[in-house]
Amino acid sequence: MSFRIELLALSLMTAVLLHAGAAAPEDSRNTDTPGTDTHFVFKAPDSLEAWQARRAALKSQILAAAGLLPMPQKGALNPQVFGKLDRKEYTIEKALLETLPGYFLGGNLYRPTSPGRHPAVLVPHGHWTYGRLENQPLCSTQALSATLARLGFVVFMYDMVGYNDTAQTPHRFGGDAERLWSFGPLGLQLWNSVRVVDFLTSLPDVNPAQIGMAGASGGATQTFMLMATDDRIKFLSPVNMVSAYMQGGDYCENAPGLRAGTNNVEIASIAAPRPMLIVSATGDWTKHVPYEEFPEVQAVYKLYGKPENVSVVQFNAPHNLNEQSRQAVEQFFDRTLFHDSNAEAVNESNIHIEEIQDMLALSNRRLPDNALNYQQVFDLWKRMATQQMDSIDDTEQLRNVLAADIGVHWPEHVVGEQNGGRLFLGRPGFGDRVPAHFQKAGNAAVLIVDPAGADAALKSDWFRRLSSNGRSILAIDAFQTGSAVAPRNRSATHFLGFNLCDDANRVQDILTALRYLQDQGYTEIEIAGAGKAAWWTEFAAAIAPASVKLRLNNFNSSVSGGQETFLANFNVPGILRAGGLHTAERLLKAESRIE
């Protein structure tokens, strides 16, 4: 649908509104642009209430970045479990799970031979050459899985996307179009992990209340990402990845918006108060963990009164899942789940390492006939997202999804500061600075936004044709427009994973300005944007909880289009996953914000 935004008749003295030419104070969004190798500092909140609110926001942020907000509808897993190997104390089977229709995850299911229901452990792998089947001094996922099975755990050891049996997509994939739909390896792997929990909890020999997870390197990233978003994970051990110094360098560990304003240390703290062992090494980016990162994680556990539920070990080794690290995990799980007073005696003696061809689910076997190729998996993802968003009737849920996918929020409070004859708006604690012109008049207010900035709006022909009829007027230089144009360092690795794109920041600035007007006591607020700014104002108005009106007039270009139009005009990761213009217009119409 074509969409245009109307600015009601305005009148004010342009001379009063034109700024005095003062240099804009520094906006931290241009200078503080972290990446995966930035040294982050995490400090635990002072109260449990503050942490629980932050925890909920982080969960939504992770799911949105992964393309899983809201969680897709779950279909039948149609598990194929076959090729049993009997190792006396445990058995091993090959497995294929249909985590999406026509998309298959490969793995191995280890089961104790002892009777009864058992705790279960998910074991994802890191970026070693042979994936889940790696077996060398620095890493053996097989040895970890077999030892846990021998202790009495049901274990599912499974692939990263693009590894071993799970090759319908490459491990690294994605481009401009995929980003609009939040389709990437991080989200696909997180979804696979969710479905693994579904599979394990369906097994008759698994206690569904006792599900844990352990992985190293990229597998550790998967471990704390699933823990942060799925409360069914009750105990865990991330190995050599909880760090303030490196956040994960691969595409499966990053996605746009994933760590905007956060880091792995804070994400790992979401585990509280669940039992967690953090394993670290002296020879990689986790060398500071015992005295820098761990105390802050434990401080979150203290908010729950459970500081003893988190512990840390460190070994003198390079990046690894070596025998020392594995043994620490095995003993921790044995002590935590079985209360074994002799857990320190647990070791990997006499563990049999299987041949690769005996473990691959697709060794001498083909994928089912309905298996999809990469483009078909992407198309399926898009169809599922569209159908899901269309099925949501609750306007508050729609608003929350749209805001989370863009990466913006309604500020709790906005400060206005005069500097050099200019007004600057900002959210306390965020470091943003939004140049603004404000003319106070009546009890109703209008916010105007032009893609070239406030001065361009005030000097334009369309603006001069309008009169205020006694309304107050706020004009802003949205991010990187007008006097807010400034150099921005975009060189950080996985820049969009840690920093909002320009258009998302512009939407945030409009929300900030709207909140400022609300803080000033205005209850009737209208918003208008010219040209490309019509995109920013439409999405901001849809997200804003304030009573904000958009009206139609013919001075604006129309706002419409599909994927290519978004890439050219509003290239915001996740925007089509959230339903794009259709979602925004549903919200605006449902609340009578447009005619």
N, C-alpha and C positions, 0 to 999 in steps of 0.2 A: 504494500500500500504506500502510495506517495504521502509524505508527511511534511508539513510546513509549520513553522512556529510563528505566532503573531505577537508582536510587541504592541501593546495598547498605546494610544496617543499619549505622548509625553511632552512636557515643556520644562525647561530649566535653563539657567544661565550657563552656557558652555564655558565661559571664562572662569566661573567658579570651580567647575569640575576639572579643567585641564590641569595636569600636574605641574609641579614647579621644576621638574627636570632633575630631581635629586637621584643620586645613584642608589639602586636597589640594594638593601642589605642582602647578605649571602643566603641563598637557599640551599640547605644541606642536601637536597635531592640532586643537586648538580655536583657537589663536592664529596659527599659521603656515598660512594657507589661500590658497595662491597661485592665480593665474588667468593668463589669456593675456597680460595686460599687466604682470605681475610682473617685476621686474628679477632675473634668475637669475644665479648665479655657478657656472661649471663649472671644475673643476680636474682636469687629467688625472691618472690614477693614477701611482704611482711605478714600477710594474713592468708588463711586457707580460703576465705571467701574470694579474695582477689585472684588467687591461683586458680580456683575452680572456674571462674569466669574466663581467665586467660586460656585455660585448658580447653574449654569448649570452643573458643575462637580458633585456637590452633587446629583442632580437629576439623573444623569446617574449612580452614585454609588449606590443609593437606589434601582433603578430599576434592576440593575445588580444583587445585593444581593438577591432581591426578585425573580429572575428568569424571569423578565418581560422586559428585554432589548434584542431585541426590543419588543414592546408590542405585545402580541399574537393577532392573528386574532379574531375578535369578531363575534360570531355566534348569531343566534336568541335567545332571552331570553325566549321566550314562556311563558310569565308570567301567572301564575294562581292566580287570585285575587278573593276571595270568603268569605262567612261567615260574612256579614256586621253586625256591631253593631251600632245602632243609639244612640248617646249621645247628641242630640239636637244641640249643637254648633259645633260638629264634629262627624265623623264616624270613625270606626275602621274596617279594613278588614285583613284577613289572606292572606299571599302571599308566593308563591314559585317561584323563578327565576332560570332558567337553565343557570347558569353563564358559564359553560362549557358543551359540549354535554354529557348528562347523569349525570351531577353533579348539585345539587340543593341547593340553599340558601333559608333559611326560615326567615320570618320576619312579621311585622305588618305595614300596611299602614294607617296612620291617615290623614284624610282630613277635612278641614273646610267645614261647610255647606254654608258659604257665597259664592256668585257667583264670577266669574272672575278667573284670573290667579294669583297664589300665589307663594311667595318664598317657597323653599323647604329646609329641613334639614335632613341630614343623622345622625342617632343616633346609633352608635355602643356601645357595653357594655364592661365592664371590667370583672375581674375574680371573680365575685360573684357567689354563688352556683347556683342560678336559672337563670343566664345569663340575657337575655334581659327582663325577667319577674320578676326579683328581686324586692321585695318591703319590705323594712325594714328601720328603722331610718337612717342608714348610706348610703342607696342607694335605689333609685326608678327610674329606667329608664322609667317605665310607666308614672310616674307623670310628668317627664320632657317632654315626648312626647305628653301627653294629654294637658298639659298647652300650649305648643308651637302651637298645633293644634287649641286650643281655641283662641289663639292670631291671627291666620290667616296663619299659616305655614302648608304646606303639609309635613308630617314627615314619614320617613321610619326607623323603629327601627328593627335592624336585628342581626343575630347570629354571634358570633365567630365560627370558624370551631370547630366541635366536641361538640357543645352545642345545646340543645333543638332540633329543626327540622333539623339541619345541621350536621348530624352524619355519613356521608359516609366515613369520615376519623376521627380518634381521634383528640383531641385538640393538643396533643403533639405527633409528629411523625417525622420520619426521621432517617437516618443512613448513613453509608459511601457511599452507592450507590446514595441515594437521594441527598447528598451534591454535588456529581459530576454534577447533573442535576439541582441544585438550586431549589429543590422541598421541600418546607417546609411550615409550617403554616403561617409564616409572608407573604410569597408571595401569598399564596392562599387567605388569608384574604384581602390583598391589591387588588388583582384581583377582589374579590367579591365586594369591595367598588367601584372600577372603574365601574363595571357593575351596581351597584345600581345607580350611577350618570346617566348612560345610561338609566336606567329604569325611573328615576324621570323626566329627561328631555324629555322623550317621552310622558308624561302624558299631556292631553289637559288643565288641570287646574294648571299646573306648569309653572312659568316663568323660562325658561332655563338659563337666565342670572343672576339669583338670587339663587344660590345653596350654602348652608352652611353646617356646620358639628359641632357636639359637642359630646364629650365622656369623660368619666372619667377613670383613671387608664389605663388598657390595651386598653380601648376605646379611651383614649386621645392619646396613641401611634398611633393607627390607624388613628386618626384625623390628626395629623401633618404629618404622612407619606403620606397620600393621598393628603393633601394640597401641600406637597413638590413636588409631582409628577404629579398632575392633576390641571391645571390652572382653571378648571371649578369651583373649590371651591373658593367662593368669600368672605366668612366671616366664622369665626370659633371661638371655645372656647375649648381648651384642659384643662381638669380639673385634677389637682394634678398629673402631669407627666412631666412638663417642669422643669428639674432639672439638676444641675451640679454634683449632688451627687449620683444619682441612675438612670440608663438608662432603666430600665425595666428588670425584672428577668425571664420572661417566654419565651418559645420558639417562641411564636407568636409575640414577640417583638424583636427578635434577629435572625440574619442569618449571615453566614460567610461573612465578608467584609462590613457589613452594616455600622458600625461606625469606620472603620479604618481611623484614623485621624480626626474624628468628634465626635459629641455628640448631645444630644437632644436639647440643648440650641441653637446651630448653626442651626440644622434642623428646629426648630420652627421659627427661624428668616427668613426662606424662605418665610414665610407668607407676609412679607413686600412688598407693602404697604397696603395689604388687612386688613380690620378691624378684630382685634383679641382681645379677652379677655382671659388672663391667670389667672386661678383660682388656688390658693395654700392653704395649710393648715399648721398650726403650729405643727401638730402631725405626720408628715411624712417627706419624703425627700425633700419636696418643702418648708420647713420652711424658707429657706434663700432667696426665690425668689424675694420678693419686693426690697431688697437692694443689691443682688448679681447678679442673673440671669436676672431679668427684665431690669435693666439699659443697659445691653449689647444688649438685643433684641431691645430695643427702639433706641439704637445707630444706628442699621441697618435701622430702620424706618426713622431716621433723614437723612440718605443718600438720601432718596426719598423726603425729605421735608415734611414728614407726621408723626411726632412723636405722634400726637394726635390720630392716628388710632390704637394704641396698648395701652392696659391698664391692670392693675393687681388688684386683690382683694385677701385678705387672711382672713381665718376664723380660729378661735380657735377650732380645731376639729382634730380627727385622719383622716387617709386616708378615703376618702368618695366621694359620690355623694349625699350629704344630702340636706335638703330643702334650707338651706342658699346658698349652691353652685349652686343648680338648679335655684334658684330665681335670682341669679346674672347673670346666662347665659340667662335666659328668658328675663330679663329686658334689657340686652345688645342687644340681637337680636331684641327686640321690638323697642328699641331706634334707632338702626342702620338701620333697614329695613323699619320701619313705621314712623320714626322720631317722636315718641310719646313723647310729653313733660311731660306726666304723667306716664312714664314707671316705675318709682319707686313704683307705686301702684300695679304693677303686682304681683299676688300671686297665690297660688295653692288651694284656697278655693273651696270646693265642687267638687274636682276632684274625679272621680270614678275609683277605681282600679279594673281591671277585674280579674276574676278567670283564673288560668293558663290554664285549659282545654278549655276555650273559646278563648284563644289566640294562642294556638299551631296549626300550619298549618297541622300537622300530627296527630292531635287528631281524632281518629276513621277514619283515612285515611292512605293510603299507598303511598309511593313514586311511581312515574310513572314507568312503566315496563322497561324503558331503563336505570334506575338508576344503576350506577357502584359501585363496591366495591372498597376498598382502592387500591389494586394492579392494578385494571383497571384504576383508576384515575391516578395513577403514570405512567402507560403505555401510557395513553392518553397524559399526559404532555410531555413525551419523544418524542412521535410521532409528536406532534405539534411543539416542539422545533426543531427537525431535519428538518421537512418540511419547517419551517420558515427560518432557516439559509441557507438551500439549495436554497431558492428562492431569496436571496439577491445577486444582481449582482454588486453593488457598492463596490469597494475595500476599500474605505475610511470608509464606514459604517461597513464592516466586520472587519477592523482593530480596529475601536473604540469599537465594541462589544467584540472582543477578549481581548483587553487590559483591559476593564472595568470588565469583568468576572474574569480575573486573578487578577486584582487589581493593575495593574502597569501602569506606564506612561512614556512617553519620557521626560527626564528632560529638563528644560529650560537652565540649566547651570550646569556644574560639576567642582568641585575644586579638583586639585591634590596637595597633601601636602606631603613633604618629612619628614620622622620621623625615626630616628635611622637607616638610610641607606635604608629604604623602602619607596615606594610610596603608599599613601592611597588616594583613590578616594571617593568623597562624594557629595551629593546634598545639597546645602546650605539650612539650616533650617530643615533638616530631621534627622540629627544625625547619618546617616549611614556611615560606614567606610569599604571600600573595599580594602584589601591589593592587590598590583599589582607589577609586574616587567615590566619595559618598556625599550626596546632597540630601540632607534631611528636610522633609516637608510634612506631608500628612501622615495618617495612620496606616495607609497602605504603601507597600514598597514594590519596586520592580528591579530585578537583577538583569543586566544586559551583558552579553558576551559576544565578542567579535573575534574571528580567527587572527586578526592583526593586532588585537589588543584594545584596551579601553579608549585610547585617544582616537583610533580609527573609527570606532563605533560612534563616538561623540561628534566627529567631524563629517560623518557620512551623509549623503543626500537623504537616505531613508530615515536617519535619525532626526534630521532637521525638519522633516515633515510631521514629526510627532510632537505632541504636547503632553505635559504631565498631568494636567487636571488635579494638581495638588498632591501627587504621589512622591514619596521619597525614592531616590534613584541610587543604585549601587552598580558601578561598572568595574570590572576586574580585568587585570592582565592574567589570564589563565596560564598555566605552566608553559614556559617557552614561547609566550606570545608577548608582543608589545615590549615594555621595559623589562619583562621577565625573561627575555631571550638572553641566554648565557651559555658559555661552554659547559658541556656535560661529559664527564669521563665515562665512556662506555666500553672501556677495554677489559673490564674484569671478566674472568672466565665464568661462563653461564650467567651473564649479566642479567637477563630477564628472570632468572630464578631468584634473584635477590633484590631487584629493583623494578618498580612499575614502569611500563612504557609511557611515553609522553601523553598519549590520549587518555590513558587511565588516570594519570596525574591531573589532567585537565578536568576530568569528571570529579575527582576528589576536590579540586579547588572550587568548583561550583558548589559542591555539597558544603564545603567550609564556608563559602560566602552566604549560602542559604541559612546555615546555622547561625552565622553572625547576625543576620537580619532577625532571626527568631530570638536570639539573645538580647537584641535591642528592643524587643517587645512587639514586633510586627506579627500579626496573625493572618493578614492577607498579603500573600507574596505571589508575584507573577515573575515568570522567567522567560527570556527570549534569547535566541542565538542566531546570528547571521551566517550564511554560508556553511562551512564545515563545522562551525561552532554549534549548528543545529543538532548535529550528532551528539555532542557532549552534553548539551542542555536537555535533550530528550532522555538520555539514560540517567542523568543526574536527577531529573524530575521524577522519573519512575522509581528511583531508589529512595529519594528523600521521604521521610515520614511526615514532614511538615505539610501544611496545606498549601501546596504549590500548584499554580495553574499555568498551563501552556495553551495559547490560543493561536488560531490560524490567520495568516495574512499573506499577501502575495509578494512581499519583499524578499522572502527567503527562497532559496533553492529547495527542491524537494529532497526528502531523506528516504531513500528506498534502495533496494538492490540485494544481491546475493553475495556469494563468497568473494568474487573478484571486486565488487564494490566495497566490501568491508576492507579488503587488503589495501585499497586505494584511499579510503576515507576514514576508517576507524579500525586500525589494525591492532586489536586488543586480544591477546591470547585468551581463549576460553569463551569469547563472546557468542559464538554460534552454538557452543555446547549449552549455553544458558538460554538459547532461543532467540538471541539477537533482537531485532526490532519488533518481532512478533510478541516477545515477552514484555518489552517496554510498553508497547501500545496496549496490550491486555491490561497491564497495571493502570495505565493512565485512564483508560476508558472505564475500567471497573470502579474507579474512584472519582469519576466525573471530572478529571483534570483537563480534558480536552473536549471540544464540542464535536 
